[in-house]
Amino acid sequence: NPEVYEHVTIVYNGLLPKAGATEIFARVGFGQDWQGANDVRMIKTKSGYEATITAANAESLNVAFKDGFNNWDNNSGSNYVFNIEQ
């Protein structure tokens, strides 16, 4: 789990690129209400699509992914949620 203010690299190789998407964004927010939510453009690398963000002072880091056509991978509605160590 990330720590508060730690730089976190998100790597994604999921449903969207497997379906042929070439432009991927990570929707990133913090806590139950997705505070500070924004879309971060991901860069294609050998490992998949990557983006680096900074963990906020919140209880969780929440992530969902979308492509350039607004198709989403939100983990079947559960999103991808990581506890942030205080």
GROMACS elastic network, one bead per residue, 0.5 to 0.9 nm:
[ bonds ]
;  ai    aj funct       b0    kb
    1    82     6  0.62181   500
    1    83     6  0.58749   500
    1    84     6  0.58920   500
    1    85     6  0.65175   500
    2     5     6  0.84251   500
    2     6     6  0.63734   500
    2     7     6  0.80758   500
    2     8     6  0.68122   500
    2    55     6  0.68615   500
    2    61     6  0.83817   500
    2    82     6  0.76020   500
    2    83     6  0.71819   500
    2    84     6  0.51838   500
    2    85     6  0.60839   500
    3     6     6  0.53357   500
    3     7     6  0.85636   500
    3     8     6  0.89379   500
    3    55     6  0.67870   500
    3    56     6  0.85642   500
    3    57     6  0.85596   500
    3    83     6  0.86396   500
    3    84     6  0.52930   500
    3    86     6  0.61813   500
    4     7     6  0.88798   500
    4    54     6  0.81010   500
    4    55     6  0.53826   500
    4    56     6  0.56135   500
    4    57     6  0.51762   500
    4    58     6  0.74422   500
    4    59     6  0.89975   500
    4    84     6  0.62534   500
    4    85     6  0.62715   500
    4    86     6  0.58594   500
    5     8     6  0.89232   500
    5    54     6  0.54927   500
    5    56     6  0.54773   500
    5    57     6  0.67665   500
    6    53     6  0.83521   500
    6    54     6  0.55601   500
    6    55     6  0.54418   500
    6    56     6  0.81257   500
    7    52     6  0.65091   500
    7    53     6  0.56544   500
    7    55     6  0.63997   500
    8    51     6  0.82237   500
    8    52     6  0.53856   500
    8    53     6  0.53374   500
    8    54     6  0.59172   500
    8    55     6  0.67746   500
    9    50     6  0.66360   500
    9    51     6  0.55995   500
    9    53     6  0.64654   500
    9    54     6  0.87298   500
   10    26     6  0.84408   500
   10    42     6  0.87221   500
   10    49     6  0.80377   500
   10    50     6  0.54671   500
   10    51     6  0.53193   500
   10    52     6  0.60952   500
   10    53     6  0.77919   500
   11    42     6  0.86492   500
   11    47     6  0.71720   500
   11    48     6  0.61898   500
   11    49     6  0.55780   500
   11    51     6  0.68751   500
   11    52     6  0.88699   500
   12    17     6  0.86255   500
   12    24     6  0.89309   500
   12    26     6  0.88609   500
   12    42     6  0.86967   500
   12    47     6  0.81912   500
   12    48     6  0.56789   500
   12    49     6  0.50956   500
   12    50     6  0.64079   500
   12    51     6  0.88975   500
   12    65     6  0.83860   500
   13    16     6  0.78798   500
   13    17     6  0.65404   500
   13    18     6  0.74492   500
   13    47     6  0.78002   500
   13    48     6  0.51787   500
   13    49     6  0.65262   500
   14    17     6  0.62793   500
   14    18     6  0.64172   500
   14    19     6  0.88759   500
   14    48     6  0.88085   500
   14    65     6  0.89483   500
   14    73     6  0.78085   500
   15    18     6  0.51521   500
   15    19     6  0.61413   500
   15    20     6  0.88961   500
   15    21     6  0.89799   500
   15    72     6  0.88733   500
   15    73     6  0.66552   500
   16    19     6  0.51027   500
   16    20     6  0.65724   500
   16    21     6  0.54782   500
   16    22     6  0.84480   500
   16    24     6  0.77556   500
   16    65     6  0.80633   500
   16    66     6  0.73716   500
   16    67     6  0.67685   500
   16    71     6  0.76505   500
   16    72     6  0.75418   500
   16    73     6  0.68555   500
   17    22     6  0.64213   500
   17    23     6  0.83219   500
   17    24     6  0.78285   500
   17    48     6  0.85771   500
   17    49     6  0.85390   500
   17    67     6  0.84411   500
   18    21     6  0.72414   500
   21    24     6  0.70317   500
   21    67     6  0.61699   500
   21    68     6  0.76244   500
   21    69     6  0.86371   500
   22    44     6  0.82959   500
   22    67     6  0.75295   500
   22    68     6  0.79708   500
   23    41     6  0.78615   500
   23    42     6  0.75688   500
   23    43     6  0.83576   500
   23    44     6  0.85527   500
   23    66     6  0.84355   500
   23    67     6  0.54611   500
   23    68     6  0.54609   500
   23    69     6  0.87628   500
   24    40     6  0.86195   500
   24    41     6  0.62716   500
   24    42     6  0.55764   500
   24    43     6  0.78244   500
   24    44     6  0.86005   500
   24    49     6  0.72039   500
   24    65     6  0.68969   500
   24    66     6  0.57848   500
   24    68     6  0.65350   500
   25    39     6  0.59285   500
   25    40     6  0.53145   500
   25    42     6  0.53871   500
   25    43     6  0.88920   500
   25    49     6  0.88874   500
   25    51     6  0.86687   500
   25    64     6  0.84853   500
   25    65     6  0.56878   500
   25    66     6  0.53359   500
   25    67     6  0.61007   500
   25    68     6  0.77567   500
   26    38     6  0.81338   500
   26    39     6  0.55120   500
   26    40     6  0.51209   500
   26    41     6  0.64980   500
   26    42     6  0.67362   500
   26    50     6  0.89804   500
   26    51     6  0.76975   500
   26    63     6  0.63631   500
   26    64     6  0.58296   500
   26    66     6  0.65705   500
   26    67     6  0.89018   500
   27    37     6  0.66775   500
   27    38     6  0.55947   500
   27    40     6  0.63698   500
   27    41     6  0.89453   500
   27    62     6  0.80012   500
   27    63     6  0.55087   500
   27    64     6  0.51653   500
   27    65     6  0.58649   500
   27    66     6  0.74709   500
   28    34     6  0.75755   500
   28    35     6  0.89274   500
   28    36     6  0.78832   500
   28    37     6  0.53192   500
   28    38     6  0.56000   500
   28    39     6  0.63032   500
   28    40     6  0.73085   500
   28    53     6  0.85255   500
   28    61     6  0.72136   500
   28    62     6  0.57152   500
   28    64     6  0.68893   500
   28    65     6  0.87227   500
   29    32     6  0.87728   500
   29    33     6  0.79334   500
   29    35     6  0.53639   500
   29    36     6  0.55165   500
   29    38     6  0.67057   500
   29    56     6  0.89013   500
   29    60     6  0.84410   500
   29    61     6  0.61532   500
   29    62     6  0.52053   500
   29    63     6  0.66686   500
   30    33     6  0.70441   500
   30    36     6  0.66537   500
   30    37     6  0.71037   500
   30    55     6  0.81408   500
   30    56     6  0.68471   500
   30    57     6  0.83378   500
   30    58     6  0.60242   500
   30    59     6  0.73390   500
   30    60     6  0.55463   500
   30    62     6  0.57572   500
   30    63     6  0.87759   500
   31    34     6  0.54088   500
   31    35     6  0.62902   500
   31    58     6  0.55936   500
   31    59     6  0.55073   500
   31    61     6  0.65642   500
   31    62     6  0.72609   500
   32    35     6  0.78206   500
   32    59     6  0.82198   500
   32    60     6  0.75020   500
   32    62     6  0.83720   500
   33    37     6  0.89413   500
   34    37     6  0.55314   500
   34    60     6  0.89786   500
   34    61     6  0.83122   500
   34    62     6  0.68814   500
   35    58     6  0.88555   500
   37    62     6  0.88915   500
   39    65     6  0.88082   500
   39    66     6  0.89441   500
   40    51     6  0.70148   500
   40    52     6  0.87000   500
   40    53     6  0.83972   500
   41    50     6  0.85558   500
   41    51     6  0.70062   500
   42    49     6  0.54852   500
   42    50     6  0.50367   500
   42    52     6  0.85520   500
   43    48     6  0.81509   500
   43    49     6  0.52104   500
   43    50     6  0.51897   500
   43    51     6  0.64636   500
   44    47     6  0.78870   500
   44    48     6  0.56885   500
   44    50     6  0.63921   500
   45    48     6  0.51833   500
   45    49     6  0.58811   500
   45    50     6  0.68657   500
   46    49     6  0.82460   500
   47    50     6  0.78350   500
   55    58     6  0.79753   500
   55    60     6  0.86118   500
   55    61     6  0.68933   500
   55    84     6  0.74028   500
   56    59     6  0.86168   500
   56    60     6  0.84730   500
   56    61     6  0.78513   500
   56    84     6  0.82274   500
   57    60     6  0.86524   500
   57    84     6  0.78629   500
   57    86     6  0.75282   500
   58    61     6  0.75744   500
   58    83     6  0.86482   500
   58    84     6  0.66837   500
   58    85     6  0.88207   500
   58    86     6  0.81474   500
   59    82     6  0.86223   500
   59    83     6  0.59095   500
   59    84     6  0.53245   500
   59    85     6  0.75291   500
   59    86     6  0.78234   500
   60    81     6  0.65162   500
   60    82     6  0.54633   500
   60    84     6  0.50260   500
   60    85     6  0.85468   500
   61    80     6  0.81696   500
   61    81     6  0.56895   500
   61    82     6  0.51118   500
   61    83     6  0.63250   500
   61    84     6  0.65462   500
   62    79     6  0.67044   500
   62    80     6  0.57080   500
   62    82     6  0.65094   500
   62    83     6  0.88199   500
   63    74     6  0.76742   500
   63    79     6  0.60415   500
   63    80     6  0.50163   500
   63    81     6  0.63892   500
   63    82     6  0.85454   500
   64    72     6  0.73261   500
   64    73     6  0.60558   500
   64    75     6  0.74049   500
   64    79     6  0.54858   500
   64    80     6  0.61961   500
   64    81     6  0.89415   500
   65    71     6  0.83699   500
   65    72     6  0.56878   500
   65    73     6  0.51011   500
   65    74     6  0.62927   500
   65    75     6  0.89849   500
   65    79     6  0.88115   500
   66    69     6  0.78193   500
   66    70     6  0.56831   500
   66    71     6  0.53658   500
   66    73     6  0.61606   500
   66    74     6  0.83152   500
   67    70     6  0.53990   500
   67    71     6  0.55157   500
   67    72     6  0.67715   500
   67    73     6  0.88068   500
   68    71     6  0.74978   500
   69    72     6  0.89478   500
   72    75     6  0.89726   500
   73    76     6  0.72185   500
   73    77     6  0.83766   500
   73    79     6  0.79903   500
   74    77     6  0.53110   500
   74    78     6  0.63581   500
   74    80     6  0.69270   500
   75    78     6  0.52867   500
   75    80     6  0.63506   500
   76    79     6  0.71354   500
   78    81     6  0.80548   500
